[in-house]
Amino acid sequence: MKIDKIIQHIKDLDNRLGYVDNNLRYIKVIQALKYWLDKFDSQLSEEERLKGEFAAIYESYFCSGCGFSFYERVCNSILDYNYGNRPF
């Protein structure tokens, strides 16, 4: 299924983020992560986001109980990088 592959891409990129060793690799992985999160979001209807098969996964990426969601942290990392703050 297409959504399963998107979720796997997101998991793989999240894992790769732990192994980046320079600024270029960092921003490429973060940008790819945002792309696949946006793609995942666009593949689900409003009904599927709330009650569908992937509702729990959607909630884990896009909703937060406290602080920023995973998606918001990715977006904030891109903004922070664009403002000149480099992790390496």
C-alpha positions as CSV (number, residue, x, y, z in Angstrom):
1,M,0.0,0.0,0.0
2,K,1.2,3.5,-0.8
3,I,0.7,5.0,2.6
4,D,2.7,2.1,4.2
5,K,5.7,3.1,2.0
6,I,5.3,6.7,3.0
7,I,5.3,5.8,6.7
8,Q,8.4,3.6,6.1
9,H,10.2,6.5,4.4
10,I,9.4,8.7,7.4
11,K,10.7,6.1,9.8
12,D,13.9,5.6,7.8
13,L,14.6,9.3,7.6
14,D,14.0,9.8,11.3
15,N,16.5,7.0,11.9
16,R,19.0,8.6,9.5
17,L,18.7,11.8,11.3
18,G,20.6,10.2,14.2
19,Y,23.6,9.4,11.9
20,V,24.1,12.7,10.0
21,D,27.6,14.2,10.5
22,N,27.5,17.5,8.8
23,N,25.2,20.4,8.1
24,L,24.4,19.5,4.5
25,R,23.3,16.0,5.3
26,Y,21.3,17.3,8.3
27,I,19.3,19.8,6.2
28,K,18.8,17.3,3.4
29,V,17.3,14.7,5.8
30,I,15.2,17.3,7.5
31,Q,13.8,18.6,4.2
32,A,13.1,15.1,3.0
33,L,11.4,14.4,6.3
34,K,9.1,17.4,5.8
35,Y,8.4,16.4,2.3
36,W,7.3,12.9,3.3
37,L,5.3,14.1,6.3
38,D,3.4,16.5,3.9
39,K,2.9,13.7,1.5
40,F,1.5,11.5,4.3
41,D,-0.9,14.3,5.4
42,S,-2.1,14.8,1.8
43,Q,-2.9,11.1,1.3
44,L,-5.4,10.9,4.1
45,S,-8.9,12.3,4.1
46,E,-10.2,14.2,7.2
47,E,-12.2,11.1,8.1
48,E,-9.1,8.8,7.9
49,R,-7.1,11.3,10.1
50,L,-9.6,11.0,12.8
51,K,-10.8,7.4,12.7
52,G,-8.9,5.5,10.0
53,E,-6.4,2.8,10.0
54,F,-3.5,5.4,10.2
55,A,-5.2,7.7,12.7
56,A,-2.8,6.8,15.5
57,I,0.3,7.3,13.3
58,Y,-1.1,10.6,12.0
59,E,-1.7,11.8,15.6
60,S,1.8,10.8,16.6
61,Y,3.3,12.9,13.8
62,F,1.0,15.9,13.7
63,C,-0.6,16.3,17.2
64,S,1.0,17.2,20.4
65,G,-0.1,16.7,24.0
66,C,2.4,19.1,25.3
67,G,5.0,21.2,23.4
68,F,5.6,20.9,19.7
69,S,4.5,18.0,17.5
70,F,7.0,16.0,15.5
71,Y,6.0,17.8,12.4
72,E,6.3,21.2,14.1
73,R,9.8,20.3,15.3
74,V,10.8,19.4,11.8
75,C,9.5,22.7,10.4
76,N,11.1,24.6,13.2
77,S,14.5,22.9,12.5
78,I,14.3,24.0,8.9
79,L,13.5,27.6,9.9
80,D,16.3,27.6,12.5
81,Y,18.7,26.3,9.9
82,N,17.6,29.0,7.4
83,Y,18.2,31.7,10.1
84,G,21.8,30.6,10.3
85,N,21.8,28.3,13.3
86,R,23.8,25.2,12.2
87,P,24.0,22.1,14.4
88,F,27.5,21.2,13.3
